[in-house]
Amino acid sequence: MSHSPIPADLIASTPVQNPPTVDLVIPVYNEEEAIAVFHRRLSAVIDPLPYSFHILYVNDGSKDATAERLAEIAAADRRVTVIELSRNFGHQAALTAGLDHSRADFVISLDGDGEHPPELIPQMLNLALQGYEVVLTQRVEAQQAGWFKRWTSDAFYRWLNRLSNTRILPGSGDFRLLSRRAANALGQMREYQRFLRGMVAWMGFQTVILPYTPAQRIAGRSKYSLRKMLKLAADAIFSFSLAPLFLGISLGGVFLLLALMEMIYVLSFWLTGRQDTLAPGWSSLMFVLLVVGGVLMITLGIIGVYVGFIFQEVKHRPIYFVRRILSSKEDSTRHDGQA
């Protein structure tokens, strides 16, 4: 995959002939305070643009009044469709639901909390019209995120790129543009444990990088808790790398080497007639047993995670279920689910 970084302020506007259609996929979860403000901000950006826009809000099982706010937005704006999932399936599943329901020439995914600036949409579309099939965005400054989140994010991408053959852009998220061909290709990848930014990188379509400075959240707090971030990291590592398995093998090899060295050391006492000086000690024996037992448990745990991933895949459960679809152009539609 070719990455071509382009400064945002140097991107020239590309004339639009026969304007393409554009779907905006926006997953939301408990954003009752922010979603109306976000929609007004989004509308101010896309209203002057010469494209046919369709906005797909995916309500990922919100527990507050987000559903009511989205229904009001859909009733007032004919460009809006609201996809309500039956429960909270997670950010990656919500994005997948929106991508599955998109049909436009270009699909742009962004979060509805305001941190992904909609003002970048015109530049993303200009790059797409120049022939790029994937437009990735890369954070260049995130001081508001806090040092711990920045440090863990940097460490995550650094180690993931070392462990995996698929290089994933550091500082990238799920704020991206896909051409219809790239979106269709991504739709063919139906694994249950999803890490979309890795899946997009794995496809290898012609890619350009658009740097941006993340904005402040409109309201509320980030819904990505430490537990959710750790789960996403685990999904990424175990989905795109077999390195943990080789780590277990390597640890086993190290202890086999230590055992061989210990055997040679003990034999040297017997060959030199100093076997009476050998003092058997329970402490050294217990140390070896505990270390070897720990390595075995770690190795079995790693294998167990991979087996668990396989178990999730072979059940072929849908990635999400849709409860209803709201649109000002048509009545609510109920769906049993999506595979």
N, C-alpha and C positions, 0 to 999 in steps of 0.2 A: 504494500500500500504506500503510495507517495503522499507525503505531507508537505504542503507548500504554505508556510506561514505568511500571512499578508497583514500588514498593519491596518487597523480599521480606518484610519484617517486617509489612507492612500487608495482606497477602493473607489474606482470610477463607476459612475452610474451607467448601466447598460440599457439602451433603448429597448422598450418592450413592444414587440409586434405580435399580434394574436395572443393577448395576455393569458397565461396559464392559470389553472385553478390551484388553490393553496388550501390545505387543511392544517389547522392549528390544533394540536393535541395537548390538552392541559389537564393533568391529573391533580385532584384536590382532595384534601383530607382535613376536616375541621378548620375550614378557612372562612367561617361566617363573617368575621370582621373585615376580612381583606378582599373577598372575591368581587364585591361590587366596585370597589375602588380600582382593583386590577382590571376589570372589564372596561371601565371608562378609560383607563390609561391605554389599554390595548386598542380600543376602538379609535382613540385619537391618533394612533400610529397607523393603523391599516386603512382608515376611511379615505385618505387622499391617494392611496396606492392604486394603480391600474390593474388590479388582480381580482379574481373572483374568490373571496375568502369563505371558508366554512370553519366554524369554531366548534371543536369537540371537547366539552368539559366532561371528565370522567370522575364521578363522585365515588371515591374508594371507601364506601361504608362509613361516611362521616356520622358522628354521634351528636353533633350540634345542629344548628339551623342552616347548615350549608345547603342542604337539599332544597329548602324553601327559597334561599337566595338565588340558587341556580334556576329554579323554576320561574322566578320573577324575571331573571335575565333572558331566559329562553322565550318567555311570552312577549318580551319587548323587542327582541332582536331576532329577525328571521334567519340570520346567519348561524344561530347557535343551536346546537344539539347537545343534550345532557344525557350521558350514559351512566346510569346508576347501577353499581355492582351490588350483589346481594349481601356482601359483608366486606370487611377490610382484608383485601388480598395482598396488599403491599404495593409500593410505588412501581416496581418493575412490572407487576401484573396489570396495574392500572394503565401504564403506558402501552402495554401490549394490547389491551382492550381498545384503546383509542386508535392505535395503528391498524388493528384489524378492521375497524369501521371506516377507515379513511379510503378515499377513492381518487384523490386529487393528483395533479401532476407532481406537486411537491408537498411534503409533509414536514412540518416544523413542530417539534415537541419542546415544551418549556413548562416550568412550574408556575402555579398561580399565586405565589406569595410575593412576587415582585422582585426577587433576587435575580431572576433571569430577565434582563431589561428587554421589553418588547421593541424598544427603539432600534435594536440590532436587526430586526426582521428585514427591512429594506436592503441592508448590506448583504444579508444571507441570500436573499433572492437574486441580487445582482450577481453574486458569485455562482449561483446555480445556473443562471442564464449564460454564463461564460463557459459552461460545460462540466462543472464539478458535480459529481453525483452525491457526495457527502460533504456537508459543511459542518465541521466541528468547531465548537467554541472552547476557548481556554482561558481560565481565570488568570489574570496577571496581578491582581491585588485582592486580598481578602482579609484585611486587618480586623474587620468586625467579627470574623469567625472565631477569634481567640487563638492563642498560641498552641493549645493542646490539639484542637481540631486541625490546624494547619500542619503541625508536626506529624500527627498520625496519618493525615492524607498523603503527605510527601513520602513517608515511610512505606505506606501501603503501595503506592504506585512504583516506588523504587524496587521493592522486593518482588512485586507481582511481575514486573518486566524482567527481572532476573530469573524467575522461576518458570516463566511461560515463553513459548515461542511466538506468541502474539503480542506485539508491542502496543500498549495502550497509552494514549497521550496523558501525561500528568496534568492535573488541574482541569481535566475535562469532566463534564457531567452528562446529564441527559438533555441539555440544551443544544439541539442540532437540527439540521435540515437533511432530509433524504429525498432523492429523486424517486419517482414511481418505481423504477426498476430496482433501486436499492431497497425500498420499502417492501416490495414484493418478495425479494430475496430474503429479507429479514423475517417476513411472515412465514417462510418455509421452515424456519428453525423453531421447533415447538418444545424444546426442553423445558422441564418443569422448574428447575432451579435456574433463574434467569439473571444474567448480568449483561444488560443490553449494550453498554459501552464497549465491553469486550467482544460481544457478538458482532457489533458494527465494525470494529477494527479487524476482526477475523475475516470478514467478507472480502476485504481488499479492494473495494471500489475506489475510483479516483477521489482523493480527499484533499480539502484545503482547510487550513486552521485560521480561525478568526478570533483574535484576542479581545477580551473585554474585561471591564471592571465591574464586579457584581454590585448590585444596588442593595440598599437596606430593605429588610422585610417591611411590607406595608403595615402588618399588625401581627400580634401573636408571637409564638415561639416556633423554632424548627421542630418538625415532627420526626426527624431522624434522631432517635435516641441512640445511646451508646450500644445497646443491644441490637438495634436494627443495623447500625453501621458494622458491627462485628459479624452479623449474619450475612450482610452483603459482601464483606471481605472474604468470608468463608466460601460463599457461593462462587466468587471470582477465582479464588485459589484452586478449589477442588474441581471447578468446571474447566479451567484452562491450563492446568498443570498437573503432571504426575510426579513432580519433585518431592512431595511429602512421602510418597512410597519409597523413592530412592533414598530419602533421608533415613528411613527405618532400616533399609538394607545397609547403608553406610555405617550406621551405628552398630549394627550386628557385626559387620566386618571389623570395626575397630576393637570390639570386645573379643572377637576371635583372635585378633593379633595380640591383644594383651594376654589372653590365655596361653598362646604359644610362647610368649616371652616368659611368662610365669613358669611354664613347664621346663623351658630351657634353664631357667634360673635354679629350679629345684634339682634338675638332673646334674647340674654342675657340682652341687654338694655331694651327690652320690659318687660321681666319677672321681672326685678328689678325696674321697674318704672322710668327708666332714658331715655325714648325714646325722651324726649325733648332736650337731650344733643347731639343727633345725628345730625351732620352737613353734609348735602348732598353736595358732591363736584363733579364738572364736571371733575376735573383732574383725580381722581381715576377711574371714570367711563370710561373716554376715554382711560386710561392706560389699563384697563381690555379689552376693546373692541379691541384695537390695538394688544395686545398680543394674544388674542383668534383668531382674524382675521389672524394674522401672522401664528399661528399654523395651522389653517385650510388651508391656502394657501400652506404651506409647505407640509402638508399631501396630499392635492389634487395634488400638483406637483409630489410627489413621486408616487402616484397612476397613474398619467398621464404618467410617464416614463415607468412604467410596461405595461400600455395599449399600449404605442407606440411600445414597444418591441413585444408585441403580434401582433400588426398590421403588423409589418415588417415580422413576421414569417408566418402569415396566407396568405400573398400574394404569398408566395412560389417563390420569384424571385431567379434566379441563384446567387450564391455567386460572380461569376466573368464571364466574357466573354473572349474567346480567339480569337485574330485577326488572328494569324498565328503561325505555328510551323516551325522553321528552323533547319535543320540538314544536315551535309555533306553527310549523307547516303541516303537521300531521298529529294524530292522536297518539297517546302513549302506546308503546308496543312492548309486550312481554316476551322475554326470551328464556329458554331453558338453560342456555350456557354456550360457551365457546370452547372448542378443543384447543 
